[in-house]
Amino acid sequence: MKSDTLKDQGQIRLIWLDILKGICMFFIVMSHSRPPLIYTWFYTPFFLAGFFFASGYTFSPKSNASTFLLHKLKTILLPYWAFGLINTALAHVADGDNIANRVKGLLLSINGKNDDLWFVMCLLSMQIIFYLLWRFVLESGEQNAFRWGGALSFILCAGGAVLVTFNVKLPFQFETALIMIPFMFMGYMWKKEVILLQSKNKSIVFAVCLIIYILFCMAAKNTVNIHGEQYSIFIVFIVQALLGVIVFVMCSQLIENKFGHAWIIRFLVFIGQNTFVYYAFQSKAIRLLDILWDRLHFGISDYIRNPIYAIICCIVLAIPAAIINRFFPFLLGRNFNHK
């Protein structure tokens, strides 16, 4: 299937991929808004794995290692420090947090130690690991890539699980990056059309996969906190996450094909294009909503309040996202000449 595309700062974007990231970002906001336990059964196994899949799908090794690293410096490390320092200043003003400790947290990005932007550093570490995997294995041809790349991805994943089991916390979120490698590999192989679900009626295939996923989640009841390195039953998490990613990749493609021009889908695409801003500031928006909600004494069930929070947060955060895109695109690693 050839997806529609749109241009963003000189680059071609896939609409369905932005829809996928928008969906995952919405669930991240829900997960930080005191969700009912039953909700977490369904989205915590896959919503971060979906971002790692997207990273694999858009992975480009560039011409050499130095070009690759320079590209990551501009598109990941620069926004990481820009938003990290903004968050540091806000935390110091609002809560009196020690600036030196928070800057140290940004430098080392060790799990649980002033690492509010942990996901970004994890993404960078994972991409560097994956670049080495690509250079030594995936570059050799699609069949070898699928066979040996897949095997090595799961070996690295198992190594990360062992580190987590023994509570080993390494700089730059390294242990979590290892665990997420199979999802990046899956995205890379999907783009190469080595693993791609083809069907004359994708709606039926999607419906069947979704039903299986829901039944699996209801049976497993596996709540996951990737940042807390809490996976419940790890093998179950991996299976759920892989299945969940497949379901929501297909869901995103179907949404684009059937409803791609609806305003709510365009807004979802906007969220997907600005996940850096949403991820960096969603906790601030949620905190503000908590204050307003408590003062207004709304007596609404958490089953309703939780998605309402997520919707309001996504709308509110569109304001700083639009401003940054308009006036400070360099904070997002954009307006650079990508080759």
N, C-alpha and C positions, 0 to 999 in steps of 0.2 A: 504494500500500500504506500503510495506516495502522498505524504501529508502536505497540506498547505503550509507555506512559510511566510514569515514577515521579517523585514529588515530592522535591526536594532544596532545603532552605532556602527553601521558598516558590516555587521555580521548577519548571517541568516539564522533565524530562530525557527524551531519547530513548534507549532502551536500546541500540539498534543502534549509535548514534553513540558511546556509551561503550564498547561492544565494539570498535569501530574504533580508538578512542584507546588502549584497553588493548592491542590487538594491536600498534599502532605503538610503544607504550612498551616492550613486551617486546622488539621488534627493536632499539630504541635501546640497551637494556641489553646485548643480544647484541653490538651493534656496538662497545661499549666494553670487551668482555671477550675481546680477542684472537681474533677469529673467523677461521676458515679462509677463504681468499680466495674459494672457490667460494660460500660462504654470502652474501658481500657482493654478488655478482652479482644476487641475487634480491631483497634487501630494501633496500639502500641507495638505489636510485632513488626509492622511494615512501614510506618510513616517516615522513619529516618532511613530505613533501607531503600525507600523510594528515591531519596535524594542521592544515595550512593549509586543506585542504578542509573540515574540521570547523569551523574558524573562520568560513569563508564561509557554511556552512549555518546557523550560529547567529547570524550577523551581524544586528544590529538598529541602525538609524541613530539611534534615539531621536528626541525631538521637535525638538532643535536641536543645534548644534555644542557648546555649553557642556555640555549634559546628556550628550552622547556622551562628551566628554572626561572629565567627572567620573566617569562609569561606568567608563571604562578606568583612571582613576586608582585607583579602589577595587579593581577586579577583576584588574588586571595589574600596575600600577606598585607598589602596596602590597606584594603578595606578592613581587615582584621584589626590592625593597629588604629586606624582612624576611628572606628566605632568602639573599639576597646577603650581608647582614651576618653572618648565622650562618655561612655558608661562609667569610667573611673571617676570623672569629674562629677557626674550626677550622683553616684553613690556616696561620694565624699560630702557633697552639699546636703543630700537628703538624709543620710544615715550616719555621717561622720566616719565613714570607712577610711582606713589608713591607705593613703595614696601609694606609698612604697610597697605595701603588701599586694595591692591590686596590680601594680605594674610588674612586680615579680611574678604574679599569677599569669599575666599576659606573656611574659618572657618564657616561662617554663611550661605553662599549660599542663600541669599535672592534675589528674582527675580529682575534683573535689576541693581544690585549693585556689579560690578566687578565679575560677575558670568559666565565667558566664558565657564566653564565646567558644567553649570547648569544641563544639561541633565543627567550627570553621578550621581550627587547627587539626582536628581529626581528619577532616577532608583533605587538607594539605599533605599530612603524613601519608594518608592512604594513596593519594595520587603519586607521590614520590615512590612509594613501594611498588605501585602498579606500573610505573614507568620502568623500573628495573625488571619487573616481570615481563613486560612487553619487550624490552630490549633483548632479553636473553631467551625468551620462549615464544611470545606471541608473534614476533616478527618473522618467524620461520615458515609461516603458511597456516591456512585456516584449520586444516585437519589436526596438525600438531598442536596448534594453539588451543583448540577445543579440548583435546585429550590431555595434554600436559599442563596447559594453563589452568584448566578446571581442577586437576589433581593438586597442583601447587597452591591454588587459591584456597582450597579446603584444608590443606595442610597448614597454611599460614593462619587460617581461621581457627583451627584446633590449637595452634600455638598460642594465639591470643586468648583463647578460652582457658588454657592452662595458667597463663599469667594472671588472669582475673580470679581464677579459683584460689590461687595462692596469694591473692591480694597484692600483687606486684603492680605498682603504679609508676609508669615511666613518663619522662617528659614528652611533650608534644602529642599526648593522647595515643601513644604508640600501640598500646595493647588493644585499644578499641579499634584503631585503624586496621590492625591485622584481622580482627573479627569481621570487619565490613568488606574485606577484599572480594569475597565471592559475589557480592551484589554489584560491585563495580565491574567485575568480570562478566557477569550476566548482562549488564547494559552494553558492554563493548561487543559481546558476541551477538546480542540482539541487533545492533547496528550492522554488523557484518552479515546478518541474516543467516547465521549458523543455528541460532535458536529463535525461531519466529513462528508464532501460531498462525497458520494460514487456514482459512475456511471460507466456503462460499457464503456461509451465514454466521458471521462472527458474533452476532447478537445472541444466538443460541449457545455458542461456545462460551461466551462471556457469562451468560446466565447460569450455565452448568458449573463453571469454575467458581462463580460467586456463591452459589449454594453450598458447594463443597467447602469453601473457605469458611462460611458462616457456621456450618455444622462442626467443622474442625475446631473453630474458636470456642464454640459453646461446650464442646466436649473437653477441650484442654484447659479452658479458663486460665490461660497463661498470661499474667500481667508482666509487662517488661518495662524496665527503666534502664535504658542503655547508658545514660549518663551516670546513673548509680551503679552501673555494672552488675545489674540484677536481671538475670535472664530466666529465672525459674528453672524449668527443665531446658537445658541449652539446645539439645537436638530438636526438641519441639519448637523452640523459637526459630531455629534455622528453617525448618520445614514450613512453619507458618509464614515467616517473612518472605521466603521465596514464592510461595503460593500467593500471598497478599500482593506482592509486587506485580506478578503476572496479571492478577485480577484488575489492579488499578491502572496498569499500563493499557490493558485492553479497554477499560472503562474510559480512560482519557482519549483514546483514539476514537471510540464510538461517540463520545460527547462532541469531539471536533467535527466528525462527519455529519452528525444529526442536528446539533444545536450550536455549531461554531460561531454563528453570527448573533446569538442572543446576548443581551447586555450583561446578564449575570455571568455568562461564560467569558466575555471580554474582561470582566472584572477579575475573574479567576485567573485569566492569563496575566493580567497586570500584577497580581499577587505573585504568581510564579516567576515573573521577570524581576521582582524586587524582593526576593526572599531574604537577601542580606539585611535590608532595612527592617523587614518584619521580624526576623529572628533577633536582631540586635535590640529592638525596642519593645517587643511584645510584652515583656515582663513589666515594663513601666506602665503600659496601657492597662494591663490587667490590674495592677496595683491601684491605679486611679479609679477604675471601675469598682473595685472592692470598696473603696472609701465611699463613693457615691451610692452604691447599692446598700451599704450598711446605714447610711444616713437617711435614705428614703424608705428603709424598712420594708423592702419588697418581700412578701412571703411566698415566693415561687419555689417549687420543687427544683432540686439540683438537676433533675433530668431535663428540665426546660431551661433553667438558668445557664447551664454549661454551654449549650450551643448558641444561646443568645449572646453570652459574653464573647464567644469566638467571632460571631458575625459583627458585633459592635467594634471589637478590637480591629478587625480587618478593615472596616470602614474608616475608623479613626487613623490608623497607621498609613492609609493611602495618602494622607496630607503630607507627612514628612517624606514619604517615598516620592511623591510628585515634586516636592520642593528640591530634594537632593538630585533627582534626575534632571531637573530643569537648570539648576544653578551650580551644583557641585558633583557632576557625573564622575569626576576623577576619584571621589571617595568610594565609588563602586568599581574602580578599576577599569572604567570605560574612557572613551575618547583617546585610546591608544591605538597605534597602528599595529594590528595583529597580522602576523605573516605565517 
